[in-house]
Amino acid sequence: MQQTMEHSTAKHYSEADQSTQRLRDKKLGDLMVNKRRLVEVPYTASLAHTMNTLVANKVLAVPVAAPPGQWIGAGGSMIMEADKHTGTVRKHYIGLATMLDLLAHIAGNEDQLMDEGVHDGFDLDQKMSVPVSSIIGHCLEGLSLWTLNPNTSPNFSILDCMEVFSKGIHRALVPVDSHLDNVSGVELVESASSYRMLTQMDVLRFVKEHGSSGSELDNIMSSTVSDLGAVTERVFTITDRTKVIDAIKCMRIALLNAVPIVRSSDTDNEEDHKQLVNGRGRQAIGTFSATDLRGCHFATLQTWLPMSALDYTETVLANPLLAAFNNAAGSPTTRELVACRADSSLGEVIDKVVSKHVHRLWVVDQQGLLKGLISLTDIIRVLRLAILSEQNA
């Protein structure tokens, strides 16, 4: 469902709260400084072109644009780009195309891969030639378009942004200038001369760069993620025998962009390597993520889909050319396990997700056994609540 989050929070705080207030007083516009023009694809773009766009721009999702008046937008919304001077509508954003959408489409729902390799009927070129509009909504995120509008709500603060992203929304469109018309209920007509994209990672990067000073915020950053309630104890994994194609299918069903890899159980011969398994208490030996495939030309996927996800991370990602791409994109390569402990501080966790450019950390104990995970949503949620708690103390 498309939503526009508008808040009016003009409050005054004491000098004792000045350091936290500095972060709270930052507005949405402060986060949008130096944000590049929106990367998008037309509704007629093939999946091959869409994947190349994702790869070239090092992003995981792009809005899909269509001619106005011909499409129903996500959730019945009308988010449009219009000429700033004449108001003439040029395009209508109808949804998002994510890397996971593309990978799920490639993997398909049919058993096209055999143990010995790709089945003769598997035609990757044909799968990648269909228009991107045909896969919107295969993953839930593609059906959601969210906007944050600083023009109609001048007091929209960074904490208001956090409130939106703490609900599991990964990214939102921000109009440079806009006009809004409420039609009925939750339906909305919005037009702007251009948009920018704001993500959860943008917010945490901003916090890391601008919110490190001041005793009140220091107290929050030094608190452990366990004490703050940021750790999700249930963690789903794949095994070292799970194939890339099955990992993609599992991630699509569970709406996950990354999963840890654990060793196959020696005692349970009935463990299904095509399904997600409970990883709590097991040794994590790697991570498989949708981002692992963003530096790959789609034609090579035909060779890699039947591989185990572990082999893929150990061999394909170790290729010097792909390793160089991932390093440039700020992503970890090979089997690196980006993890933390339950007693890690919030500041340490934020620093790690931003510097490693990952969207979740695996929580492990002293023996390296999985105890849970922390997502960007978890981090933003507890950070926002802690700041509000400090203000109300």
C-alpha positions in Angstrom: 0.0 0.0 0.0 1.3 3.5 -0.8 1.5 5.7 2.1 2.6 9.3 2.8 3.8 9.8 6.3 3.2 13.3 7.6 3.9 14.5 11.0 4.0 17.9 12.7 6.3 17.7 15.8 7.4 21.2 16.8 8.5 20.7 20.4 11.1 22.5 22.5 13.6 20.7 24.8 15.8 21.8 27.7 19.5 22.6 27.4 20.2 19.3 29.2 18.9 17.5 26.2 20.8 19.6 23.7 23.0 16.8 22.3 20.2 14.5 21.5 18.1 17.4 20.3 20.7 18.2 17.7 19.9 14.9 16.1 16.2 15.2 16.6 16.2 18.7 15.0 17.7 17.4 11.8 15.0 17.4 9.1 14.3 15.1 6.1 16.0 17.6 3.8 19.3 17.2 5.7 19.3 13.5 4.8 18.7 14.3 1.2 21.8 16.4 0.7 23.8 15.1 -2.3 21.4 12.4 -3.0 21.5 11.5 -6.7 18.7 11.6 -9.1 16.4 8.6 -9.0 17.5 5.5 -10.8 14.4 3.9 -12.5 13.4 1.7 -15.4 10.5 1.9 -17.8 7.7 -0.7 -17.6 8.8 -2.1 -21.0 12.4 -2.7 -19.9 13.4 -6.4 -20.1 14.5 -8.2 -17.0 18.0 -8.3 -18.5 18.1 -4.6 -18.8 16.7 -4.1 -15.3 19.4 -6.4 -13.8 22.0 -4.5 -15.7 20.6 -1.2 -14.3 20.8 -2.6 -10.8 24.3 -3.8 -11.3 25.6 -0.6 -12.9 24.1 1.6 -10.2 24.9 -0.7 -7.3 21.3 -0.7 -6.0 19.0 -3.5 -4.9 15.7 -2.0 -6.1 14.4 0.5 -8.7 11.0 2.1 -9.3 9.2 1.2 -12.5 7.7 4.0 -14.5 4.8 3.8 -16.9 2.8 6.2 -19.0 0.1 8.0 -16.9 -3.5 6.9 -17.1 -2.7 3.3 -18.2 -1.7 1.6 -15.0 -3.0 1.1 -11.5 -0.2 1.9 -9.1 0.8 -0.1 -6.0 -2.1 -0.1 -3.6 -4.1 2.0 -6.0 -1.8 4.9 -5.6 -0.9 7.6 -8.2 2.7 8.7 -7.7 3.6 10.7 -10.7 6.4 12.9 -12.2 5.1 16.1 -13.7 6.6 19.1 -15.4 7.4 21.7 -12.7 6.1 24.7 -14.7 3.2 23.3 -16.6 2.1 20.5 -14.3 1.9 18.1 -17.3 2.2 14.5 -16.0 5.1 12.6 -17.7 5.1 9.3 -15.9 3.5 7.2 -13.2 5.4 5.0 -10.8 3.7 1.7 -10.6 5.8 -0.3 -8.2 9.3 -1.5 -7.4 11.5 -4.1 -9.1 14.0 -5.6 -6.6 16.9 -7.9 -7.1 15.1 -10.6 -5.2 12.1 -10.3 -7.7 14.5 -10.9 -10.5 16.2 -13.8 -8.8 12.9 -15.4 -7.8 11.7 -15.2 -11.4 14.9 -16.8 -12.7 14.7 -19.6 -10.2 11.0 -20.1 -11.1 8.5 -22.5 -9.5 9.2 -25.5 -11.7 11.8 -28.2 -11.1 14.0 -27.2 -14.0 17.4 -28.1 -12.5 18.6 -31.6 -12.1 21.5 -32.8 -10.0 23.7 -33.1 -13.0 23.0 -29.5 -14.1 20.5 -27.3 -15.9 17.6 -29.1 -17.5 17.4 -28.8 -21.3 14.1 -26.9 -21.0 15.6 -24.2 -18.9 15.9 -21.1 -21.1 17.5 -18.2 -19.2 17.5 -15.9 -22.2 13.7 -16.3 -22.5 13.1 -15.7 -18.8 15.2 -12.5 -18.9 13.5 -11.1 -22.0 10.0 -10.6 -20.4 9.1 -7.0 -19.4 9.8 -5.9 -15.9 6.1 -5.0 -15.4 5.3 -8.7 -15.4 7.2 -9.5 -12.2 6.1 -6.6 -10.0 4.6 -8.0 -6.9 6.2 -11.4 -7.0 7.8 -10.3 -3.8 5.7 -8.2 -1.4 8.0 -5.2 -1.4 7.4 -4.6 -5.1 3.7 -3.9 -4.3 4.6 -1.1 -1.9 5.5 2.5 -2.8 6.0 4.8 0.1 6.7 8.5 0.0 8.1 10.9 2.6 6.9 14.4 1.8 9.0 17.2 3.4 7.1 19.9 1.5 3.7 19.4 3.1 5.2 18.7 6.5 8.1 21.1 7.1 8.8 19.7 10.5 9.4 16.2 9.2 12.4 15.2 11.3 14.9 12.4 11.3 12.9 10.7 14.1 9.8 10.8 11.8 11.9 9.1 9.2 12.9 6.5 11.8 9.3 5.9 12.7 8.6 5.0 9.0 11.6 2.8 8.6 11.1 1.1 12.0 8.0 -0.6 10.6 10.0 -2.7 8.1 9.9 -0.3 5.2 13.3 -0.4 3.5 13.1 2.5 1.1 10.8 5.5 0.3 10.5 8.1 -2.5 11.1 11.7 -1.5 9.6 14.3 -3.8 11.8 17.3 -4.6 8.7 19.5 -4.8 5.2 18.1 -4.9 1.4 18.6 -4.9 -0.9 16.2 -3.0 -4.6 15.5 -3.5 -6.3 13.1 -1.2 -8.9 11.3 -3.3 -10.6 8.9 -0.9 -9.5 6.9 2.1 -5.9 5.9 1.7 -5.8 6.7 -2.0 -3.5 9.5 -2.9 -2.5 11.5 -6.0 0.9 13.0 -5.7 3.0 14.6 -8.4 6.5 16.1 -8.3 9.0 17.3 -10.8 11.5 14.7 -9.6 12.1 12.3 -6.8 15.0 10.9 -4.8 15.2 7.6 -2.9 15.9 7.4 0.8 16.8 4.0 2.4 17.2 2.6 5.9 21.0 2.5 5.3 20.9 6.3 4.4 19.4 7.0 7.8 21.9 4.9 9.7 24.8 6.4 7.7 23.6 9.9 8.6 23.3 8.9 12.3 26.9 7.5 12.3 28.2 10.7 10.7 26.2 13.3 12.6 25.0 11.8 15.8 28.1 10.7 17.7 28.6 13.6 20.0 26.8 14.4 23.3 26.5 12.5 26.6 22.8 11.5 26.1 23.4 10.0 22.7 26.6 8.5 23.9 24.7 6.6 26.6 22.4 5.2 23.9 25.2 4.2 21.6 27.1 2.5 24.5 24.0 0.4 25.5 24.1 -3.2 24.4 21.8 -4.4 21.6 20.5 -7.1 24.0 19.5 -4.5 26.6 17.9 -2.4 23.9 15.8 -5.3 22.6 17.3 -5.3 19.1 18.1 -9.0 18.8 15.6 -11.3 17.0 16.2 -14.7 18.5 14.7 -16.7 15.6 17.1 -17.1 12.7 16.5 -19.1 9.6 19.4 -20.6 7.7 20.3 -22.8 4.7 22.8 -25.6 4.8 26.1 -26.1 3.0 24.3 -28.5 0.7 21.5 -26.0 -0.3 21.8 -25.1 -4.0 21.7 -21.5 -5.2 18.4 -21.9 -6.9 16.8 -23.4 -3.8 18.3 -20.7 -1.6 16.7 -18.0 -3.8 13.3 -19.8 -3.7 13.5 -20.0 0.1 14.4 -16.3 0.4 11.6 -15.3 -1.8 9.0 -17.2 0.2 10.3 -15.9 3.6 10.8 -12.4 2.2 14.5 -12.5 3.2 17.4 -10.8 1.4 20.1 -12.8 3.2 20.5 -16.0 5.1 23.4 -17.6 7.0 24.9 -20.9 5.9 25.4 -23.7 8.4 27.0 -27.1 8.2 24.6 -30.0 7.4 23.5 -32.0 10.5 25.4 -35.2 10.8 22.7 -36.8 13.0 19.6 -35.9 11.0 19.6 -37.6 7.6 16.2 -36.3 6.9 17.2 -32.6 6.9 15.7 -31.0 3.9 18.3 -28.9 2.1 15.7 -27.3 -0.1 14.1 -25.6 2.9 15.1 -23.1 5.5 16.1 -24.6 8.8 16.2 -23.3 12.4 19.8 -22.1 12.8 19.8 -21.2 16.5 22.7 -22.9 18.2 24.4 -24.0 15.0 27.7 -22.9 13.6 27.5 -20.3 10.9 30.1 -20.7 8.2 29.0 -18.1 5.7 26.2 -15.8 4.3 24.3 -16.0 1.1 22.7 -12.8 0.0 20.8 -11.3 -2.9 23.6 -8.8 -3.2 26.0 -11.6 -4.0 24.5 -11.9 -7.4 24.3 -8.2 -8.3 27.8 -8.1 -9.8 27.1 -11.1 -12.1 26.1 -11.0 -15.7 22.8 -12.8 -16.0 24.1 -15.2 -18.6 26.5 -16.7 -16.1 23.7 -17.5 -13.7 22.8 -20.5 -15.8 26.1 -22.1 -14.7 25.8 -21.1 -11.0 22.2 -21.8 -10.1 22.8 -25.6 -9.6 25.9 -24.9 -7.4 25.6 -25.1 -3.6 25.3 -21.6 -2.1 28.5 -22.3 -0.1 30.5 -23.3 -3.2 29.2 -20.1 -4.8 30.4 -17.9 -2.0 33.8 -19.7 -1.8 34.6 -20.0 -5.5 32.5 -17.6 -7.7 32.7 -14.6 -5.2 36.5 -15.2 -4.9 36.9 -14.5 -8.6 39.2 -11.4 -8.8 36.9 -9.5 -11.1 33.7 -10.1 -9.0 35.7 -9.5 -5.8 36.8 -6.1 -7.2 33.2 -5.2 -8.0 32.0 -6.1 -4.5 34.8 -4.3 -2.8 33.9 -1.2 -4.9 30.3 -1.6 -3.8 31.3 -1.9 -0.1 30.0 -5.5 0.1 31.9 -8.3 1.9 33.3 -11.0 -0.4 33.8 -14.8 -0.1 32.8 -16.4 3.2 33.2 -13.4 5.5 30.7 -13.6 8.3 29.5 -10.2 9.4 28.4 -10.9 13.0 28.2 -9.4 16.5 27.6 -10.5 20.0 24.5 -9.9 22.1 26.6 -7.6 24.4 27.9 -5.5 21.5 27.0 -1.9 21.8 24.5 -0.2 19.5 27.3 2.1 18.3 29.5 -0.9 17.3 26.6 -2.5 15.5 25.7 0.7 13.5 29.4 1.1 12.6 29.6 -2.4 11.4 26.5 -2.4 9.2 27.4 0.9 7.6 31.1 0.1 7.0 30.4 -3.4 5.7 27.2 -2.2 3.9 25.1 -5.2 5.1 21.4 -5.1 6.0 21.6 -7.5 8.9 24.1 -8.9 11.4 24.2 -12.5 12.7 24.3 -12.6 16.5 26.7 -15.3 17.8 28.0 -16.5 21.1 31.7 -17.0 22.2 31.8 -20.3 20.3 30.4 -18.7 17.1 27.0 -20.4 17.5 24.0 -18.5 16.1 21.9 -16.8 18.7 19.8 -14.5 16.5 20.0 -11.6 14.1 19.8 -7.8 14.0 18.2 -6.1 11.0 18.3 -2.5 10.0 14.7 -2.3 11.0 15.6 -3.5 14.5 18.4 -1.0 14.8 16.3 2.0 13.7 13.4 0.9 16.0 15.5 0.7 19.2 17.5 3.8 18.4 14.3 5.8 17.9 12.7 4.5 21.1 15.9 5.1 23.1 16.1 8.7 21.9 12.5 9.3 22.7 13.0 7.7 26.2 16.0 10.0 26.8 13.9 13.1 25.9 11.0 12.0 28.1 13.2 11.1 31.1 
